[in-house]
Amino acid sequence: MTTLRVIMDEMLASAPGSVGRYTEELVRELIATAPRGCYVEAVVAASPEADYIAIEERLPGLRALHKSTLARRELQAAWQHGFTRLPGKGMVHATSLLAPLARHDRLNDGDQIAVTVHDTVAWSRPDSLSARTVSWNRAMLKRAQRYADAIVVPSHAVADQLGEIIDLGDRVRVISGAASTALDVPVDAQERAERLGLPDEYVLAVGGLEPRKGIDQLVAGMPRVSGGIPLLIVGPAPDDADLAAAIAAAGLDPSRARGLGTLTDADLAVAVDRAAVFAYPNLEEGFGMPVLEAFTLGTPVVHSDAPALLELAVDAGVIVERGDDEGYPARLADGINSVLADPALAERLAYSGSDRAKAFSWRSSAEKVWQLHADL
């Protein structure tokens, strides 16, 4: 019997986001694709009992759920300094840098550990993260350099960026994610659209107001978007002060931009599906799962030329050059206008995006993870 222990604490983070979705989707498929005689177990930090129950309900087939005695923050500190180990021996796969990275004997004992690096924001844009988060990521990457048997990244762009930061030899493996399988348009889509106050035509974006997301630049460009079409943003609350400040700074009519707050999967699927354009202005990106989700739902996408997004989308979206910050809002508006003014282009993007999304699947991702550990 062979067991793969997956450290999946990202699924229980206070704001799981794309990494939390990645973790849940990957573990579900690791269970489904486990080779004969292989099993998947999960490892999480100390959490409320309701979280443990939710994991077991959402991931049927887990052979065991190992619950640390340490809470998430304590576990992060312990593993950063090389304290505490996992029970047992064998394969360990971490869906982030949160892992018990320490000296082990892969060749003689069969112990092995792979970690995942989703982006290089802690190095390229440290001002967008807390000082503690930056310090922790940098320290854990150094531990990965010393002790990890493999480092998984979601794109060749991240692999290249990591290569400029630290020497990881030939241990980097590109294994992409896919769109969330939870984003299905529900049968009560109209009722949900009415409750959310979705207009007949709108631009949709996802993300907070931190600079690397480019949402502030998108807001600044909205006065140039034709037809008075509004911008709806998933993440910020309707009364978010930072969003209100960005709207005021742009000289934008407040009725043309508002936050939707955090949405359920069903509500998010409706919002993405009905958008005239999905805008993804991120200045830094490791993969771009929201873009892939928009592709899956057939929504035309306008995105930045961040390397990971070019790799993901190829020619299935409208590409906007980041370049100088001063001209970026206008270029975003031009990209959006090009879709709004050309129904044939919008239709072509819907089809090309849908086709591009089919190149990614969680089954393929899981099979590559199993193969990675077999190779080790």
Helices and strands as residue ranges (DSSP letters): E 2-7, G 9-12, H 17-32, E 38-46, H 49-58, E 64-71, H 72-80, E 91-94, H 106-109, E 112-116, H 121-124, G 126-128, H 131-147, E 150-153, H 156-165, E 172-174, H 189-196, E 203-206, G 211-213, H 215-221, G 222-224, G 226-228, E 231-234, H 241-250, G 254-256, E 257-261, H 265-274, E 277-280, H 289-296, E 301-304, H 307-313, E 318-320, H 328-340, H 343-357, H 362-375
